[in-house]
Amino acid sequence: MTPETAATSLTTLPPPAAARWRPLLLAAVGFFVLASAGIWLARMPGNAAALWLANAFGLGLMLNRPRREGPPLLAAMLAANILANWLVRDQVGVSVLLSLANLLEIGSTAVLLRLMASQGALARSGALATFALTLGVAAIVGPALGGLVGAAVLSAAYDTRFSRVWWAWWNAGALGMVMLLPLMVSATRERMRATFRRQMIFRLAGLLALCVAIGAAAVRAGHDPFVAMSLPLVVVALVSNPFATALLMLVCMLATESLALLAGVQFIASRSVPLSGALIMVFPICIAFMTEQNRKGRAELRSSERRFRQALEHSAIGMALVGLDGRWQLVNRAMTDLLGYTAEELRDLPFQQITHPDDLAADLHHLQLLLQGEIDTYRMEKRYRHKDGHYLWALLAVSLVRDEHTGRPDHFISQVEDIHLRKLAQEQMEQFARRTQLAVEAGGVGIWEWDFTNAAITWDARMHALHGTPLELGAPTLAQWIAMLHPEDVSRVSTEMRQAIRGIQRFDTEYRVVRPTGEVRHVRAMAMVSRHEEGGREGGMTRALVGTNWDITEQRRLTTQLYEEKERLHITLRSIGDAVICTDRIMRVTFMNPIAEQLTGWSLDAAMGQPLEQVFRIVDEITGGSIPSPVEQCLQTLRPAYLQEGAVLQSLTGERHDVQDSAAPVLTNDGSVLGAVLVFQDITTSRALQRELAHSATHDALTGLPNRAWFEKRLREASENARLHGHRAALCFIDLDRFKIVNDTAGHGAGDVLLRELGYVIRHHVRPDDLLARLGGDEFALLLKDCSVDHAEHVCQKVIDAIRERRFPWDGRVYDVGASIGIAAIDDDAPPVGELMSRADVACYAAKAAGRNRVSVYRRDESDARRHHRELEVAAGIHSALDGNRFRLFAQEIRALRPDQEHTCHIEILVRMVDEQGALIMPGAFIPAAERYDLMGHIDRWVIRTVLHRYGDRLAAVPGLSVAINLSANSLGEPFLLPFLHAALQDSVLPAHRIRLEITETALINNMAAASRLVAEMRSAGCTVALDDFGAGLSSFAYLKQFPVDFLKIDGSFIRHLADNVVDREIVSSINDIGHRLGVRTVAESVENEQTLNALRAIGVDYAQGYVIGRPMPLEAFLDICESQPADAPDA
């Protein structure tokens, strides 16, 4: 297997019969001669030859001949070897065994080398490495295997030592391989032809003579001739080829050995030449292989470079070598023609400078990936700037060339193809396609083709949508399409299509299709006939029918609707309640409906063609002057116009009608004026109603007095007059006292009657110019014009006296009411209306706080304002205390006065507020503000939550203890109080029957409905209810019939002087007697001394509460005392 044929075996056609015998004859003769020479060199029987060339010759033939010739060649060499051994009188058996050992050496080496070649090991190594590998395997493996058999045969036949024979065998075989195998494996026709050229023969002859001379000199001097001859053989290797070098090496070695024999010196035959000396002669052959390989590589490189340059220069597309810095190193003519630059100009111009800015980033990104080794090449479309300044599109393909040894990037190879015209055409095609698609989609047009050549129908997606068929099913056949037509249209459409195909008429028709769902759609279809060309012009047979379809169902529906709408409009105009008059562009009447005829007094026939101002005469309702027609205005501005307020229509018969109208122009599609439409209504009745509504909007429906909005407007005018002109006035805020009692007990009807009467009373006691208004509920406002504050106080006191003297009888009962009035001055320093109303409200509140039925004047430097300001501060403090949990609970004992109740213990929960400095604030300092600003509900819920949840378990642990909790009037009016109480009772461990809810009589009166429900539900839940401050009201006993309570807490005003005042004693006795008869227990408040306590015992009051019993103490301290006492203690 030669270096040139290592990758593949030689494949030739089977040779003729004569040619098949030549290799066999050559193998037999050559092997016989070389084997005989080797045996002769052995000199003595029983020893292996010193040089064995026969096996190298045989292996060379095996490697150079086809594999199928291997067995015949081995047979021929076997016969030759046996003959050579027989001639030197070896035993026949020995001759055969020695010959088989040689064949084993040849065959195993050939098989091993062919196996390596078949796996590609030799082909991948190159010619030099293949030669070295072949020589190494042949010189080492083969002789070693053959030596094992040969040494065994010789040692057995001639009684010689095995190791000495094996070593001699291996050394002779290896030496023969080194001497002859290079010549055999390097022999090719090309090398032999080059070697035997005349010029080369003379050169080689001279070098041979030199080598032999050097060898002879070395022999004469007693040195190793092979080492000496290797030096001139290197020169042979450099100037020739491996075959010539191997041939010269072999001839030199044989010539040197011959000269040595003539001189009586033996080297090879005497085994005095070591194998290493012979191996030196191989190195020139290796140099020859390397030189030849380099020579071929350079030739191939030059050829490749020449082809590359030719391809580069003559390429139809632009090609260039680009440096890593982006500069053009080499460009071809196509590149310069494409970009308009010369090659010299491009070398000084980096590609970045002529790349479109929008494409540069992508190009550099790909280059970076190429340099990083993430990609091998890339292609992209980009724009280059031509020398004349315009950009042109090109297709760029770039690859990176790296250094063969270091692998570092060296340069880029770029291919640039001009695609500018193609890109422009593509953009135009895409733009045209987009426009076409947009037009088709906007118009909802489906495109179809009927190809008569292939009998195939093609539909686009829109055609499928029109017919309601799935796109994936494809276009239908002709029969399927006909089946989709409405049965009534099949015959007509088929006839029209046949006529179009024959060229009789154009295919332009409408028909109906029935979708698979049963829906019927109207379709418009147009088609053109495509014909085959005959003689270079159209006119031959019909090739196809190409057409478009679009859905006109909506158009058909709109046409029908338009006709119906026209009819409906005509009927509507004659039927509607509005009057309609149509005119032309010069304002002559063209149409009137019956209502217009009725209002104008003109009939349609009489009015047709008449000027509009004669038929439609409108005047001002106050002045009677003519009003311009809105039709004239709308025709001038081309916008709708409307009549002014107060227009009156005078009919032909003299009747007058309040009207309102609008006129609008009628325009054509191009904006031309056709005329106008005047629509008007008779609003005589509605205008009268409007006047009434205007009055109602500014007056109270119940009393007929002006309302708040009207009053504030007049108040604003009075304030302006006071600031600008010094006209002083007084604002009076009137709030009725005890009106809620009448409203809740006697009903809203009675309250309405009372409000009307009191409005009359107030109006009767002020001047006609003074303004009285009802603000809402039981609140009135009075504006006294040109009035001082002192005079206003006098007037207001008269009003209070009049209201108090007015006793109101209803359903057998007489009710007394009163009024509290607050006054705010209106002078040159008057504040805004809102502040004025606030001042009067503050003054009214001060009057109520001072005891009701009185007048209070707002003065900025007096206590009322300061009190109001303090209340605002207190209200803010209450918010802060609720957020900061700065309320504290106190307990005050309620003691049983009857002996049978002394074992029970009762307390009332009181609340104190802690300010930001930690000081306690008494209820009298924050309760009024909390009530006024609706904060009492928050405080009540805090108390209930704290008592039941925080202290519930400790209170429940005190035997016989009941707890009283106060509920304010504000809380009673809250809708979520009852749900909150139910939830708190359910979550608390304190039983409901040990909880007493205290409601003041005033809170009960002001919230009767809510209080009634709360009392009923809390008693049902198990709680007891106490009526606090009983007796303070005028009708206290009347409420006991409506509210079944458990305790009556007699007001302290009757208790404080009980021991000395007979009247108080009788009142308390009466309350106690009535309560007991109703099954209600009584509690006396404000008991401050023993005399009062004894008097209460004598009267029979059940419980007492006051300082003589015990002062309020913190609830924590009270519970600590209870917990420290024995469990059977009667009370705390």
Summary of the structure (lengths in Angstrom):
residues: 1132
radius of gyration: 66.2
end to end distance: 127.2
largest distance: 182.1
contacts: 3545
relative contact order: 0.03
helix: 54%
strand: 21%
